Amino acid sequence: MDIILIILGVVLALFLITFAIYWFNLDMKLIRVIYDWLQTHYDKMKRDKKL
């Protein structure tokens, strides 16, 4: 019986974590931070050709 309660607790915790990610739109906020970091990285790169 203890194993079932542990499994249910883990499933409930995972559900709450994914629900919080969905509710606060955290995945897209993380992608925005990564995008901004990559944009500054690529802007600093030396170019071979001028457009």
HTML snippet that shows the backbone in 3Dmol.js (N, CA, C, O; Angstrom):
<script src="https://3Dmol.org/build/3Dmol-min.js"></script>
<div id="view" style="width:600px;height:400px;position:relative"></div>
<script>
const pdb = `
ATOM      1  N   MET A   1       0.822  -1.195   0.000  1.00  0.00           N
ATOM      2  CA  MET A   1       0.000   0.000   0.000  1.00  0.00           C
ATOM      3  C   MET A   1       0.870   1.265   0.000  1.00  0.00           C
ATOM      4  O   MET A   1       0.495   2.282  -0.584  1.00  0.00           O
ATOM      5  N   ASP A   2       2.024   1.194   0.654  1.00  0.00           N
ATOM      6  CA  ASP A   2       2.903   2.360   0.700  1.00  0.00           C
ATOM      7  C   ASP A   2       3.454   2.696  -0.678  1.00  0.00           C
ATOM      8  O   ASP A   2       3.642   3.869  -1.000  1.00  0.00           O
ATOM      9  N   ILE A   3       3.714   1.685  -1.487  1.00  0.00           N
ATOM     10  CA  ILE A   3       4.254   1.909  -2.829  1.00  0.00           C
ATOM     11  C   ILE A   3       3.241   2.664  -3.686  1.00  0.00           C
ATOM     12  O   ILE A   3       3.619   3.551  -4.452  1.00  0.00           O
ATOM     13  N   ILE A   4       1.978   2.325  -3.566  1.00  0.00           N
ATOM     14  CA  ILE A   4       0.928   2.991  -4.347  1.00  0.00           C
ATOM     15  C   ILE A   4       0.826   4.456  -3.942  1.00  0.00           C
ATOM     16  O   ILE A   4       0.667   5.320  -4.804  1.00  0.00           O
ATOM     17  N   LEU A   5       0.915   4.750  -2.653  1.00  0.00           N
ATOM     18  CA  LEU A   5       0.861   6.141  -2.195  1.00  0.00           C
ATOM     19  C   LEU A   5       2.067   6.935  -2.692  1.00  0.00           C
ATOM     20  O   LEU A   5       1.933   8.106  -3.047  1.00  0.00           O
ATOM     21  N   ILE A   6       3.234   6.311  -2.721  1.00  0.00           N
ATOM     22  CA  ILE A   6       4.428   6.989  -3.218  1.00  0.00           C
ATOM     23  C   ILE A   6       4.274   7.286  -4.708  1.00  0.00           C
ATOM     24  O   ILE A   6       4.596   8.383  -5.163  1.00  0.00           O
ATOM     25  N   ILE A   7       3.783   6.312  -5.461  1.00  0.00           N
ATOM     26  CA  ILE A   7       3.585   6.508  -6.906  1.00  0.00           C
ATOM     27  C   ILE A   7       2.566   7.603  -7.154  1.00  0.00           C
ATOM     28  O   ILE A   7       2.774   8.457  -8.016  1.00  0.00           O
ATOM     29  N   LEU A   8       1.457   7.591  -6.406  1.00  0.00           N
ATOM     30  CA  LEU A   8       0.452   8.640  -6.570  1.00  0.00           C
ATOM     31  C   LEU A   8       1.010  10.018  -6.200  1.00  0.00           C
ATOM     32  O   LEU A   8       0.686  11.010  -6.852  1.00  0.00           O
ATOM     33  N   GLY A   9       1.837  10.083  -5.172  1.00  0.00           N
ATOM     34  CA  GLY A   9       2.452  11.353  -4.784  1.00  0.00           C
ATOM     35  C   GLY A   9       3.385  11.880  -5.857  1.00  0.00           C
ATOM     36  O   GLY A   9       3.398  13.079  -6.135  1.00  0.00           O
ATOM     37  N   VAL A  10       4.172  10.988  -6.465  1.00  0.00           N
ATOM     38  CA  VAL A  10       5.088  11.397  -7.535  1.00  0.00           C
ATOM     39  C   VAL A  10       4.306  11.866  -8.753  1.00  0.00           C
ATOM     40  O   VAL A  10       4.655  12.879  -9.360  1.00  0.00           O
ATOM     41  N   VAL A  11       3.256  11.141  -9.116  1.00  0.00           N
ATOM     42  CA  VAL A  11       2.434  11.530 -10.267  1.00  0.00           C
ATOM     43  C   VAL A  11       1.765  12.877 -10.005  1.00  0.00           C
ATOM     44  O   VAL A  11       1.717  13.723 -10.898  1.00  0.00           O
ATOM     45  N   LEU A  12       1.254  13.085  -8.809  1.00  0.00           N
ATOM     46  CA  LEU A  12       0.622  14.356  -8.464  1.00  0.00           C
ATOM     47  C   LEU A  12       1.642  15.504  -8.495  1.00  0.00           C
ATOM     48  O   LEU A  12       1.337  16.592  -8.982  1.00  0.00           O
ATOM     49  N   ALA A  13       2.842  15.261  -7.982  1.00  0.00           N
ATOM     50  CA  ALA A  13       3.877  16.297  -8.001  1.00  0.00           C
ATOM     51  C   ALA A  13       4.264  16.647  -9.437  1.00  0.00           C
ATOM     52  O   ALA A  13       4.401  17.825  -9.768  1.00  0.00           O
ATOM     53  N   LEU A  14       4.441  15.641 -10.290  1.00  0.00           N
ATOM     54  CA  LEU A  14       4.772  15.912 -11.694  1.00  0.00           C
ATOM     55  C   LEU A  14       3.657  16.680 -12.391  1.00  0.00           C
ATOM     56  O   LEU A  14       3.921  17.579 -13.189  1.00  0.00           O
ATOM     57  N   PHE A  15       2.417  16.327 -12.092  1.00  0.00           N
ATOM     58  CA  PHE A  15       1.290  17.047 -12.685  1.00  0.00           C
ATOM     59  C   PHE A  15       1.292  18.510 -12.247  1.00  0.00           C
ATOM     60  O   PHE A  15       1.090  19.406 -13.066  1.00  0.00           O
ATOM     61  N   LEU A  16       1.517  18.748 -10.966  1.00  0.00           N
ATOM     62  CA  LEU A  16       1.513  20.128 -10.473  1.00  0.00           C
ATOM     63  C   LEU A  16       2.664  20.940 -11.064  1.00  0.00           C
ATOM     64  O   LEU A  16       2.500  22.123 -11.359  1.00  0.00           O
ATOM     65  N   ILE A  17       3.811  20.318 -11.235  1.00  0.00           N
ATOM     66  CA  ILE A  17       4.950  21.018 -11.833  1.00  0.00           C
ATOM     67  C   ILE A  17       4.650  21.380 -13.284  1.00  0.00           C
ATOM     68  O   ILE A  17       4.876  22.517 -13.698  1.00  0.00           O
ATOM     69  N   THR A  18       4.140  20.417 -14.061  1.00  0.00           N
ATOM     70  CA  THR A  18       3.826  20.716 -15.460  1.00  0.00           C
ATOM     71  C   THR A  18       2.684  21.709 -15.580  1.00  0.00           C
ATOM     72  O   THR A  18       2.668  22.517 -16.508  1.00  0.00           O
ATOM     73  N   PHE A  19       1.724  21.667 -14.658  1.00  0.00           N
ATOM     74  CA  PHE A  19       0.633  22.632 -14.685  1.00  0.00           C
ATOM     75  C   PHE A  19       1.149  24.036 -14.396  1.00  0.00           C
ATOM     76  O   PHE A  19       0.696  24.999 -15.016  1.00  0.00           O
ATOM     77  N   ALA A  20       2.088  24.166 -13.468  1.00  0.00           N
ATOM     78  CA  ALA A  20       2.662  25.480 -13.166  1.00  0.00           C
ATOM     79  C   ALA A  20       3.447  26.006 -14.359  1.00  0.00           C
ATOM     80  O   ALA A  20       3.396  27.200 -14.655  1.00  0.00           O
ATOM     81  N   ILE A  21       4.175  25.129 -15.047  1.00  0.00           N
ATOM     82  CA  ILE A  21       4.901  25.541 -16.247  1.00  0.00           C
ATOM     83  C   ILE A  21       3.925  26.040 -17.302  1.00  0.00           C
ATOM     84  O   ILE A  21       4.181  27.054 -17.952  1.00  0.00           O
ATOM     85  N   TYR A  22       2.810  25.341 -17.479  1.00  0.00           N
ATOM     86  CA  TYR A  22       1.794  25.758 -18.444  1.00  0.00           C
ATOM     87  C   TYR A  22       1.130  27.067 -18.011  1.00  0.00           C
ATOM     88  O   TYR A  22       0.979  27.981 -18.821  1.00  0.00           O
ATOM     89  N   TRP A  23       0.742  27.160 -16.768  1.00  0.00           N
ATOM     90  CA  TRP A  23      -0.033  28.305 -16.272  1.00  0.00           C
ATOM     91  C   TRP A  23       0.765  29.609 -16.382  1.00  0.00           C
ATOM     92  O   TRP A  23       0.224  30.640 -16.783  1.00  0.00           O
ATOM     93  N   PHE A  24       2.056  29.557 -16.023  1.00  0.00           N
ATOM     94  CA  PHE A  24       2.876  30.763 -16.036  1.00  0.00           C
ATOM     95  C   PHE A  24       3.658  30.927 -17.329  1.00  0.00           C
ATOM     96  O   PHE A  24       4.452  31.860 -17.446  1.00  0.00           O
ATOM     97  N   ASN A  25       3.457  30.044 -18.306  1.00  0.00           N
ATOM     98  CA  ASN A  25       4.086  30.127 -19.622  1.00  0.00           C
ATOM     99  C   ASN A  25       5.616  30.149 -19.492  1.00  0.00           C
ATOM    100  O   ASN A  25       6.296  30.904 -20.188  1.00  0.00           O
ATOM    101  N   LEU A  26       6.137  29.318 -18.600  1.00  0.00           N
ATOM    102  CA  LEU A  26       7.562  29.338 -18.298  1.00  0.00           C
ATOM    103  C   LEU A  26       8.402  28.794 -19.432  1.00  0.00           C
ATOM    104  O   LEU A  26       9.560  29.184 -19.580  1.00  0.00           O
ATOM    105  N   ASP A  27       7.852  27.907 -20.232  1.00  0.00           N
ATOM    106  CA  ASP A  27       8.645  27.356 -21.323  1.00  0.00           C
ATOM    107  C   ASP A  27       8.974  28.432 -22.348  1.00  0.00           C
ATOM    108  O   ASP A  27      10.106  28.491 -22.828  1.00  0.00           O
ATOM    109  N   MET A  28       8.023  29.273 -22.691  1.00  0.00           N
ATOM    110  CA  MET A  28       8.288  30.322 -23.668  1.00  0.00           C
ATOM    111  C   MET A  28       9.168  31.427 -23.083  1.00  0.00           C
ATOM    112  O   MET A  28       9.926  32.064 -23.814  1.00  0.00           O
ATOM    113  N   LYS A  29       9.074  31.658 -21.772  1.00  0.00           N
ATOM    114  CA  LYS A  29       9.957  32.635 -21.143  1.00  0.00           C
ATOM    115  C   LYS A  29      11.397  32.144 -21.174  1.00  0.00           C
ATOM    116  O   LYS A  29      12.317  32.935 -21.385  1.00  0.00           O
ATOM    117  N   LEU A  30      11.602  30.846 -20.967  1.00  0.00           N
ATOM    118  CA  LEU A  30      12.941  30.274 -21.053  1.00  0.00           C
ATOM    119  C   LEU A  30      13.471  30.359 -22.474  1.00  0.00           C
ATOM    120  O   LEU A  30      14.637  30.695 -22.680  1.00  0.00           O
ATOM    121  N   ILE A  31      12.626  30.058 -23.461  1.00  0.00           N
ATOM    122  CA  ILE A  31      13.045  30.142 -24.858  1.00  0.00           C
ATOM    123  C   ILE A  31      13.419  31.582 -25.207  1.00  0.00           C
ATOM    124  O   ILE A  31      14.367  31.794 -25.964  1.00  0.00           O
ATOM    125  N   ARG A  32      12.710  32.567 -24.684  1.00  0.00           N
ATOM    126  CA  ARG A  32      13.025  33.972 -24.954  1.00  0.00           C
ATOM    127  C   ARG A  32      14.403  34.330 -24.405  1.00  0.00           C
ATOM    128  O   ARG A  32      15.165  35.029 -25.072  1.00  0.00           O
ATOM    129  N   VAL A  33      14.734  33.868 -23.213  1.00  0.00           N
ATOM    130  CA  VAL A  33      16.050  34.139 -22.630  1.00  0.00           C
ATOM    131  C   VAL A  33      17.139  33.495 -23.479  1.00  0.00           C
ATOM    132  O   VAL A  33      18.163  34.117 -23.759  1.00  0.00           O
ATOM    133  N   ILE A  34      16.919  32.252 -23.885  1.00  0.00           N
ATOM    134  CA  ILE A  34      17.907  31.559 -24.716  1.00  0.00           C
ATOM    135  C   ILE A  34      18.047  32.265 -26.064  1.00  0.00           C
ATOM    136  O   ILE A  34      19.159  32.418 -26.570  1.00  0.00           O
ATOM    137  N   TYR A  35      16.930  32.694 -26.649  1.00  0.00           N
ATOM    138  CA  TYR A  35      16.957  33.393 -27.934  1.00  0.00           C
ATOM    139  C   TYR A  35      17.745  34.698 -27.834  1.00  0.00           C
ATOM    140  O   TYR A  35      18.553  35.007 -28.709  1.00  0.00           O
ATOM    141  N   ASP A  36      17.511  35.457 -26.774  1.00  0.00           N
ATOM    142  CA  ASP A  36      18.247  36.720 -26.598  1.00  0.00           C
ATOM    143  C   ASP A  36      19.736  36.469 -26.427  1.00  0.00           C
ATOM    144  O   ASP A  36      20.553  37.210 -26.973  1.00  0.00           O
ATOM    145  N   TRP A  37      20.101  35.436 -25.676  1.00  0.00           N
ATOM    146  CA  TRP A  37      21.505  35.110 -25.484  1.00  0.00           C
ATOM    147  C   TRP A  37      22.148  34.694 -26.805  1.00  0.00           C
ATOM    148  O   TRP A  37      23.260  35.120 -27.119  1.00  0.00           O
ATOM    149  N   LEU A  38      21.455  33.866 -27.573  1.00  0.00           N
ATOM    150  CA  LEU A  38      21.999  33.444 -28.862  1.00  0.00           C
ATOM    151  C   LEU A  38      22.095  34.614 -29.835  1.00  0.00           C
ATOM    152  O   LEU A  38      23.039  34.685 -30.622  1.00  0.00           O
ATOM    153  N   GLN A  39      21.139  35.523 -29.792  1.00  0.00           N
ATOM    154  CA  GLN A  39      21.156  36.679 -30.684  1.00  0.00           C
ATOM    155  C   GLN A  39      22.381  37.552 -30.412  1.00  0.00           C
ATOM    156  O   GLN A  39      23.040  38.006 -31.348  1.00  0.00           O
ATOM    157  N   THR A  40      22.686  37.786 -29.142  1.00  0.00           N
ATOM    158  CA  THR A  40      23.873  38.586 -28.845  1.00  0.00           C
ATOM    159  C   THR A  40      25.137  37.842 -29.242  1.00  0.00           C
ATOM    160  O   THR A  40      26.109  38.456 -29.683  1.00  0.00           O
ATOM    161  N   HIS A  41      25.129  36.532 -29.090  1.00  0.00           N
ATOM    162  CA  HIS A  41      26.292  35.735 -29.496  1.00  0.00           C
ATOM    163  C   HIS A  41      26.524  35.842 -31.005  1.00  0.00           C
ATOM    164  O   HIS A  41      27.652  36.065 -31.442  1.00  0.00           O
ATOM    165  N   TYR A  42      25.478  35.686 -31.790  1.00  0.00           N
ATOM    166  CA  TYR A  42      25.628  35.740 -33.239  1.00  0.00           C
ATOM    167  C   TYR A  42      25.876  37.152 -33.743  1.00  0.00           C
ATOM    168  O   TYR A  42      26.500  37.326 -34.790  1.00  0.00           O
ATOM    169  N   ASP A  43      25.408  38.159 -33.029  1.00  0.00           N
ATOM    170  CA  ASP A  43      25.699  39.537 -33.426  1.00  0.00           C
ATOM    171  C   ASP A  43      27.173  39.879 -33.246  1.00  0.00           C
ATOM    172  O   ASP A  43      27.706  40.709 -33.981  1.00  0.00           O
ATOM    173  N   LYS A  44      27.841  39.248 -32.275  1.00  0.00           N
ATOM    174  CA  LYS A  44      29.248  39.516 -32.012  1.00  0.00           C
ATOM    175  C   LYS A  44      30.182  38.740 -32.926  1.00  0.00           C
ATOM    176  O   LYS A  44      31.377  39.033 -32.961  1.00  0.00           O
ATOM    177  N   MET A  45      29.681  37.769 -33.659  1.00  0.00           N
ATOM    178  CA  MET A  45      30.539  36.950 -34.518  1.00  0.00           C
ATOM    179  C   MET A  45      31.097  37.773 -35.672  1.00  0.00           C
ATOM    180  O   MET A  45      30.418  38.644 -36.215  1.00  0.00           O
ATOM    181  N   LYS A  46      32.327  37.488 -36.032  1.00  0.00           N
ATOM    182  CA  LYS A  46      32.960  38.176 -37.145  1.00  0.00           C
ATOM    183  C   LYS A  46      32.389  37.613 -38.453  1.00  0.00           C
ATOM    184  O   LYS A  46      32.269  36.399 -38.620  1.00  0.00           O
ATOM    185  N   ARG A  47      32.047  38.501 -39.356  1.00  0.00           N
ATOM    186  CA  ARG A  47      31.441  38.096 -40.624  1.00  0.00           C
ATOM    187  C   ARG A  47      32.490  37.964 -41.710  1.00  0.00           C
ATOM    188  O   ARG A  47      33.446  38.736 -41.763  1.00  0.00           O
ATOM    189  N   ASP A  48      32.305  36.984 -42.570  1.00  0.00           N
ATOM    190  CA  ASP A  48      33.213  36.808 -43.721  1.00  0.00           C
ATOM    191  C   ASP A  48      32.846  37.762 -44.838  1.00  0.00           C
ATOM    192  O   ASP A  48      33.719  38.300 -45.519  1.00  0.00           O
ATOM    193  N   LYS A  49      31.555  37.970 -45.025  1.00  0.00           N
ATOM    194  CA  LYS A  49      31.081  38.819 -46.120  1.00  0.00           C
ATOM    195  C   LYS A  49      30.100  39.834 -45.598  1.00  0.00           C
ATOM    196  O   LYS A  49      29.332  39.561 -44.675  1.00  0.00           O
ATOM    197  N   LYS A  50      30.130  40.995 -46.187  1.00  0.00           N
ATOM    198  CA  LYS A  50      29.142  42.027 -45.854  1.00  0.00           C
ATOM    199  C   LYS A  50      27.929  41.855 -46.758  1.00  0.00           C
ATOM    200  O   LYS A  50      28.060  41.579 -47.950  1.00  0.00           O
ATOM    201  N   LEU A  51      26.787  42.015 -46.193  1.00  0.00           N
ATOM    202  CA  LEU A  51      25.565  41.919 -47.004  1.00  0.00           C
ATOM    203  C   LEU A  51      25.180  43.263 -47.559  1.00  0.00           C
ATOM    204  O   LEU A  51      24.178  43.375 -48.266  1.00  0.00           O
TER     205      LEU A  51
END
`;
const viewer = $3Dmol.createViewer("view");
viewer.addModel(pdb, "pdb");
viewer.setStyle({}, {cartoon: {color: "spectrum"}});
viewer.zoomTo();
viewer.render();
</script>
